[in-house]
Amino acid sequence: MRTDHRARSLYLEMRAHGLEILGQADPDQADCYRVFIAADTLQALDPRTEEKIRERVRGNRAGLVRVLLDQADPDVRAVLQEGAD
């Protein structure tokens, strides 16, 4: 899917910037997830880049959730494994 491709690219770009992206189940809505960027990693960016990232995340939430949940993607798996080390 085109949206998933954009979201995947965004995810990998964000990780390259050192950002930590998390998906969390929404306790108020079944089958819904929220996307978070760890505040300490986001604040390390300059304010202009930070706002651009926030806008892109808002526009790609659903795709980012799919990327975070897609354990079959070898690039995402590698990035997640690297973060766990």
C-alpha positions in Angstrom: 0.0 0.0 0.0 1.2 3.5 -0.7 0.3 4.8 2.7 2.2 1.9 4.3 5.2 2.7 2.1 5.1 6.3 3.3 4.7 5.3 6.9 7.5 2.7 6.6 9.8 5.4 5.1 8.8 7.8 7.9 9.4 5.2 10.6 12.9 4.4 9.2 13.7 8.1 8.9 12.6 8.8 12.4 14.7 5.9 13.7 17.7 7.3 11.8 17.2 10.6 13.6 17.4 8.6 16.9 13.7 8.9 17.7 12.0 6.2 19.6 8.5 5.5 18.2 6.0 3.5 20.3 2.6 2.0 19.5 0.2 1.5 22.4 -3.3 0.0 22.6 -5.9 2.7 23.3 -7.6 1.7 26.5 -10.7 3.7 25.6 -11.3 2.1 22.2 -11.0 -1.5 21.3 -8.8 -2.3 18.3 -7.3 1.2 18.3 -3.7 2.2 18.8 -1.9 5.4 19.6 1.5 6.3 18.3 3.9 8.1 20.6 7.4 9.5 20.1 9.5 9.3 23.2 9.7 13.0 24.4 13.4 12.9 25.3 14.3 11.8 21.8 12.0 14.3 20.1 13.3 17.2 22.2 16.8 16.6 21.0 15.7 17.9 17.5 15.6 21.5 16.6 12.0 23.0 16.9 11.4 23.2 13.2 12.3 19.6 12.5 10.3 18.5 15.6 7.2 20.2 14.2 7.7 18.6 10.8 8.0 15.2 12.3 4.9 15.8 14.5 2.9 16.8 11.4 4.0 13.8 9.4 3.2 11.5 12.3 -0.3 13.0 12.5 -0.8 12.3 8.8 0.5 8.7 9.0 -0.8 7.4 12.3 -2.6 4.3 10.9 0.3 3.4 8.6 2.8 3.8 11.5 0.8 1.5 13.7 0.8 -1.1 10.9 4.6 -0.7 10.5 5.1 -1.1 14.3 3.0 -4.2 14.3 4.5 -5.7 11.2 7.2 -8.1 12.5 7.6 -9.6 9.0 9.3 -6.5 7.6 13.1 -7.3 7.7 14.1 -3.6 8.0 11.7 -2.8 10.8 12.8 -6.1 12.6 16.4 -5.1 12.3 15.8 -1.6 13.7 13.7 -3.0 16.6 16.4 -5.6 17.3 19.1 -2.9 17.2 17.1 -0.8 19.7 16.8 -3.8 22.1 20.5 -4.4 22.2 
